[in-house]
Amino acid sequence: MRSQVGYRRYDTDAEYHILAELMPLISLKNNYFMPTMRTIKKMRVGGKVHRKYEIDTPYNRILKSPELTKEKKQEIAEHKGSLSYLKLLQEIIRLQLKLDQVYRKKYNHFPKDEERSKKLLFFAVI
């Protein structure tokens, strides 16, 4: 999650609501579209360990699983069919930008126009 939203401290209600929208979308992206490496076999040859990996998405792994019923696999496949990677990614980016704006607004309070103009006048006189 931190690789998607950064290592900032999000502690306001507005940030919480954005994160609550963002987390399920990131989960969908990672589970349906992002391949991961899983160790299949380790062999020690002398002092070196050789590993063999399987690279696949969690979605494909669960479809290959014999423990799941055909009905559940069909339901999962239909859910993936309703997803669009591009739309999912656009929504994630939109929420990330919104989260960044809310965070910056929290720490970089901009004064109202009147206050700003008074400060600019003060610095212009000096």
N, C-alpha and C positions, 0 to 999 in steps of 0.2 A: 504494500500500500504506500509506503513512504517513497518508493521510487516514482510513484505516480503523482503524489501531492507535495512532496518535499518534506523537510524536517522542521518545519515551523511549528509553533505552538498555536493550535487552533482552539480557542476557548470561549468563543461567543456563540450565541444561539444561531445567528445567521450562518456562521461557518459550519456549525453542527448540521444544519439542515442541508447545506450544499454537500457535505461529506456523506450524509445519509442517502442522498440521490446518487452520488458518484460511486460509492462502494459496490452496489449491485451491478452497475454497468461495467466496472473494471473486472468484477468476477465473471460476468458473461464473456467478456473479451478473452480473458485468460483461459477459461474452461472450454470454450468452443473454437477459438481461433489460434491461440498461441501454442506452438509445440514446446514440449519440455523434454529434457533428457532424463531417462531413468536407467539406473545401473541394472543390467541383467546378470552379468557374471564377472567375478573377480578371480584372477589367477596370479599366484606369486611365482615369479621366475627369478630365482636367486634373491637379490635384494630389491627387486623392482616388482610393483604390482601392476598388472595389465588389467584394464577394465573394458568390458563390452557394454555399449549403451543401446537403448531403444529410444528413438526420437519420434514422438507422436503427440497429438493433442489429448488432453484428458477426455474429450468427447469421443474420440475414436477408440480410446482404451476401454471406455465403459460400454461401447457398442460391441466390442470383442469379448466382453466379460460373460462367462456362462451363468453367473449367479442371477443376472437380471432377466425378468420375464420379457417375452416378445412385446407385450402390450406397453410395458414401461419403456422399452427401447424405441418403440414406435412413437410414443409420446415425446420422448427426448428428441428424436429426429424431426418431428413436426415443429417443436420449439426452435430448433436450429434453423429450420426452413423459414421461419418467420423473422429471423434476425438478418440484418444487413451489416456487414463489417464496417462499411463506410459510414453509415448513419450512426452506428454505435461509437465509432471513433470521433465523429464530429460532435456528438453530444458530450463525450468525455472531455474533449478539448474545450468546448464551451463552458462546461462546469469548472474545469481547472482555471480558466481565465476569470470566471466569476469569483471563484475562491480567492484568487490572487488579488482581485480588485477589493474584495471585502477585507482581506488582511491588510492591504496597503492603506485603506481608508481608516482602519483602526489605529494604525501607528503614525500615519502621515496626515494628520488633521489639517485640512486646508481652511483658513479663515474665510469668513464671508467676504463678499466684494468690498463692503465698506471698510472692514478691518484691514483687508489687504491694501486698499488704496491709501489708507492712513499710514501704514508701514512703509509703503513705497514712497510716499511724500516725505516721510521722516528720513529715509535713506537718501533721497534725492537732495535734501537740504544740506546734509552733511557732506 
